[in-house]
């Protein structure tokens, strides 16, 4: 059956409330385009104020699988007390959320305590060997400048250009330069304190979110079904459920992959007797959350740390990290993360490059699961449209199977189909039919 064409939308035929929202949206979009800088500044203030809430959502989302696992275990252990005392039904959830958050805090504190001493040792070693490195670099630079080759000419040109600047000519006011450095340090300290504040308050908020997540989900669905039509709301609900599953499997898979890579790194550098083994393994494991490029980003400061102790070991470590990154990108990551979200390795790399180019580090981390959701949605809509063309006789079924490769059954989304009721509407109709008494029962009741 062919889909009927939709009639054009006429503003005069809209309901007053719908027309109000349409015109208000047009005014808001126009104002945002004209005063873009002011709107962006206002949005930054809102996100800054809601920083702890956003951090709480992120922490709660990451810890939700662990809370579910622990809640199931507590429900089994407390089955008899829960049956005798129904008021204790919410106790396993709250206890699981609190224990999981405490374990999360304990893990972070343990990692910081295990690596803080090595960080102090690395900084002291850097300060101790810094004059020797400066002297060595100065001697090597003088050799390059005195040699007669292309590199020396290029370095001389750079030196001449630098001498022509105000900094190279010594025309910079030391007081002004000191004030600028203090301003940069002040902003960095404020950003660090703000991040710590968001994490601490967000951890407290995460406990409330994990303990009452069903209530928040139910309230969101109430708003969704109150604003949208049942079919549209059901489609949005279904897509959000799919996105949540994709994000959950991607995040959990990437965390497992990062833990494995961190353990492999610790084992490898311990066998090679590298310095700062614990600190380096933690850095590599944490930065491995960034797909493909994470181990390389984490390897740069680690190479500098080892370089201060032993240059040859730094070279061996660099070779080891490149091999570990290739193992992760080509073998481990596709099997843990790629298969769990149904995204091929090429599209993972594409999502990393696109997300990193648009949103930086955050885009690198969130790019793969976000693109996986978009990839799945586009694939579903395209396949659904192809099946409709087969039903209309525009495409042969054999061409669809052999050439286009569509062999799996397609679940209709129902978003644009006006003839099919959503599952929620069908359930309501079914409940209404069940509620109506039968003719025989009605006659018996009357007698």
Secondary structure, DSSP 8 states (H G I E B T S, - for coil): ----------GGGS-HHHHHHHHHHHHHHHHHHHTHHHHHHHHHHHHHHTHHHHHHHHHHHHHHHHHHHHHHHHHHHTHHHHHH-GGGGGHHHHHHHHHHHHHHHHHHHHHHHHHHHHHHHHHHHHHHHHHHHHHHHHHHHHHHHHS-SHHHHHHHHHHHHHHTSTTTTT-S-HHHHHHHHHHHHHHHHHHHHHHHHHHHHHHHHHHHHHHTHHHHHHHHHHHHHHHS-HHHHHHHHHHHHHHHHHHHHHHHHHHHHHHHHHHHHHHHHHHTT-SSHHHHHHHHHHHTTSTTTHHHHHHHHHHHHHHHH-HHHHHHHHHHHHHHHHHIIIIIHIIIIIHHHT--HHHHHHHHHHHHHHHHHHHHHHHHHHHHHHHHHHHHHHHHHHHHHHHTTSS-HHHHHHTS---S------SS-SSS--HHHHHHHHHHHHHS--HHHHHHHH-
